[in-house]
Amino acid sequence: MDTHTDITVLDNLMALNLDVNIWTARKKLTPADFGGADLPPEELASLGSKKICNPQELRIFGTLKARAVNLLDRTGVRFLGGWAIPEDKADDIVSELTVIRDDFLAAKEQFLNRYDEAVRDWISQHPGWESLIGSSTVSADYVRSRIGFKWQLFKLLPPTDDAVHQGLQDEVKDLGGTLFDEVAKAATDTWKRCFEGKDKVTHKALSPLRSIHSKLSGLSFVEPRVVPVVDLLDTTFNRVPARGYIHGSVLVLLQGVVSLLRDPVTLIAHGQKILDGQDAADILSGLVADTIPVVTGEIPLDTTDFVPEPVHEHQIDSHGLW
C-alpha cells in the first residue's frame, strides 16, 4: 500500500545535518615504503594503507558518533542526507546533541594531549617497522583539524518556483514510506535481539518497542496512518503486566505486534483499518485471544505470576517467525 506525505508537513519539521569528522590514523602506502621492491603495476593492484597510530585510541569518537546517529534515528526520519525532526522536539534533540558534542570535544583534547606519546607507543609495539610508521606521522595540529563534531539545523519552506518545488515535493512525499521502513528495520532488530526463540522475556524487551512508539508519536503528522499504529502500540502496552516475566499469551501478543511492525505493507493496511473505524483492540484480537485484562495500575505481588488464557486459534500469520 502506497504512502504519500503532503508538502505541508514541512510546517512541523526541521532538517538536521550531522557533520562528524574522525581522523582515520591511516596513510596510503607507497612503493618507497617497500624499499624499491618490485611491485605489480597500479592497473593490476593498488597498495593499501598503514596505521600510524593505534586505532583503539580513536574508538571513543566512533562510539560518540554512533550515539548521535542513534539519537537522531530514534527521534527523526532520514531526509535530504540528514534527518527530518519534529520542530517541537528540536530543542530537546539539540540539548542531547550538545552533551554528546561536549563529550566528543573533551575526548579530542584528551587524545591530542597524549598524541605524541600514542605514536611513540605504537612504534615501540612494532619493532623493525619504525621507519615505516615514523616517516608518515603528522603533527597534532593536523590531527586537530581532522576531528570535529557539529551539526546544522534549518527550516525548510516550499519554494515558489514550480520546477524547484517539484524536487522538494518528491523528497517530502516519500517521508511516510521512509518512516514505516525505518520502523520495520528497528522491529526486525528488536525481534532478533529480544523475542526470537524466547518463551519468556523481561520488561527490558519492551524498551525498543517503546522507542519505536516514541518515534512514531513524535512524527505522527508525517502520514495519516501513523497515529493508528501509535494507538495499536498503546493498546498493546496496556495488556502487559506491570511486573514479572512476560510469557504465555502476552508474549505471543508482543511477538505478533513485532511481526506486524516488521511488515510495512501489512502495518499500513492495519493502520488504514483503524482509520476506517476498526478498534485497535479488534486488530490485536487477530494476534491473540482478547482475554488478557487491561492493566491500569500496580499488580499485587501475589498476581505477578499471572498466566493468561490460551491463545485463540485465529492469529495473524507468523510468517515462520515463531
N, C-alpha and C positions, 0 to 999 in steps of 0.2 A: 504494500500500500504506500502510495507516494506521500511525501510531506512537502509543505511549501510554507516558508516563512515570509511574511509580508515586510516590506521595507520599513514600515512604521515601527518595527521592533527596535530600530536604532534609537528611538526616543528613550528606551530603558537600558541601553547598553553603552559600555565604553570599550574601546580597544586597548589592549595592553601588549607591548612587545618587550620580551625579556632579553637582555643583552649581557650574557655572561661569557667572559673570556678566561681560559685556563691555559697557562703555559704547558706545553707538552714535554719539556725537558728532552727533546729529541733534535738531532741534527742529521741531515742527509749524509749518508756515506759517500765518499768519493774514491776514485781509483788510487789517489795518493795515500789513503788510509791503509792500503794493502801493499805499500812499498813497491809499486810498479809491477805487481803480479799481472800475469796475462789473464784478462777478463773478457767475457763474451761481449760482442757489440751491443749498444743500447737498444737497437731494434729487436734483439733477441731476449735480452734480460736487463732488468734495471736493478740498481742497488737499493737496499732498504735504508734504514736509519739506525743511528746509535743513540743510546741513552747517556746523557751527560750528568744525570742526577738520579738518585733512587726514586722511581715513580711512586713508591709508598709515601714519600714526603708530600705528594700532591693530592693524595686521596681525599683529604678533607674538602678540597674545593669541588670535586665531583659530587661528594656527598651533599654539600650545601646547595649546589645547583639542582640536584635531584629533589631536595626538599622544596625548593621554589617551584619547580615544574609540577611536583605533586600537589602543592597548594593551588596552583592555577588550574590543573586538571580537575581538582575536586570542586572548584567554585565556578569555573568558566567552561567555555567550549572553544575548540580550535577555530581560528578565524584570521584570515589575511596574514598567515605566517606567524601569528601570535595567538592571543585569546580574546574572545568577547566575554566580558564580565558584567554582572548586573551593576548598574550605576549605583544602586542603593547599598551595595556591599563594597564599593571601590575603596572607601576609607579604611575599612577593616582589612581588606586584602593588602593595601599599601602598608598598613601598620605591620602586618606579618612579614611582608617582603623586607621591610626596613630592619626588622630583627635579624632576618637571615643575612641581609647585606652587611650588617654590623659584625656578625659572626664571621662572615667571609673576609671582610677587610681586616679584622683582628688576626685571623689565621694567615692572611697575606703578610702582615707586618712581622708576625712570629717567624714565618718561613724566611723572609728576607733577612731578618736579623741573624739567622744562622745559615744563610745560603752558602757562603764560602766554606764553612765547616762541613756542610752537607756534601758539597762537591769533593772535598778532600776525603771524607769518609767513603764516598762512592769509589774514588780512585784507589784507596787503600784496600777495598774489598775485591779489586780486580788486578792483582799483581801481574805485571807483564804487559798490561794494556794502558799503562799510564799515559803514553803519548797519544794514543787513540782518543782517550777522553779529554786529556788536557788541551789538545790542540783545538778543541771545539767549544770550550767553555765560554760563556758570555757573562757580561757584568750584571751585578744585582740591579742596576738601573734599567737594563734591557729587560730583565725578568719582570721588574715592576710594571713596565709598560705593557706587558703581555698578560697581566692578571687583572681582571676588572669585573665589577658587578653593578649593573644599572638597568633601568627599565624606562620605557616611555609609555605614558598613558594619555590617550587622546579621545576626543568625542567626534564621532562621525555624523555628518549631515548629508542627506541626499543632495547631489548636485543638481543644478537646474538644466544643464545640458543633457539632452536625451541620450546621446551616444555614451557619455561618461556614466550617466545614471544607470544604463543597462549593465555595464560592467559590475558596478557595485550591487545592483539588484540580483545578478546571477550569484554573487558570493553570499548575499544575505539569504536568498531563498533556500539554500542548502543547509542553513543552520539547524533546522529541526531534525533533518536526517542525520547530520553530524552528531547532534546531541544523543539521539537514540543509538547510534552506532557506538559512541563512547560508553554509554551505559551498558551496552551488550558486551563490550570488551572488559569493562570493570566487573560485570557479573560473571563472565567466564573465568576471570582470575579468582573471584570470590568462590566460585564453585570448586575449583581445583584446590584452593588453599583451605577451605573451611567445611565443605559439605560432601565432597566426593568420597564414597565408600564409608561414610560415618553413620553409626546407628544412634549416636547421641553427640551433642555439641554443647559448649558453654555459651554464655551470653556474649563472649568475645566474638563469636561468629556473626553477631548482629552488627558489629561495628562497621564493616564495609557496606552493609546494606543501608545503614543509617547515613553513611557518606553519600551513597547514591541518592537517597531520599533528599538530603540537604542540597545536593547539586541540582536535582530536578526542581525542588521548591524554589530555589533562587532564580532559576531560568524558566519558570512556569509560563512566562509570557512569550517564549520563543515559538511555541507551537501549541494549538488548542488541546491536543491530546496528552500534553504533559501533566496537566492538573489531574485528570482521572487516574493516571499512573501513580501520582503522589497519594491520592485518596486510597488506591489499592494497597500501597505500602503502609499507610496509616492503619488501615483495617487489619492488615497482617500483623503489625506490631502489637495491636490490641489483643491478638489471640495468643501471645506468648506469655507464659507465666513470669512473674516478676523476679523469681529466684529459682535456683536449682538447674539441673541439667535440662536441656531441651531434647526431647525424644518423642517416639511414637508419632501420633497423627500431627502434632505441632511441627515436628521435624520434617515430616513429609510435606506439610503445607509450605514450609520455608523452602524446601528443595524444589517444589513446584513453582514457587514465585521466582526463585533464582533462574530456573529453567525458562520461565516466561521472559525474564529480563534479558536473557541471552539471545532471544529471537526477536529482533526489531520489528519484523513484519507482523508477527502474532501479537506482540506487545502493543503496537499501534492499533491493531484491529480491536483488541480488548479495550483500549482507551476510547476508541470510537463507540463501542457498545455502551460504555458508561455515559458518554456524552449523549447517546441516543435514549438514555433513560434506564439502563440496566444498573442495578445496585452493585457496588463493589463487593459486597458480601456474597452476592449471587455468583460473581466471577470466581471468588475463592471457593465456592461450593463445588465448582468444577475441578478444583485441585484436590480437595479432601472434604470429607463429610462435614456438614455445617453443624457439628455437635460440640465444638470446643467453646467453653464460656469465654465471654469477653472479660479481660482482666482490667479493672479500673483502679485498683489500689494495691496495697501490700497484701501478699498472700500469707495467711497464718503459717507458722513454722511447720505445723503438722500436715500441711497440704502441699508442701513443695515437691513431694514425690507424685504429684497428680499424674495419672496415666489416662490420656484421652480415650474417647470411644474409638472403635475400629474404623479403619479407613473405608470410605464409600467406594463402591465399585466404579463409579464414573469419574475418573480423574483425567486431567489433561495428559496427552501423550507425553511420555517421559523422554522420547527421542533417544532411548537407550542410556539415559543418564543415571537411572537407578533401577 
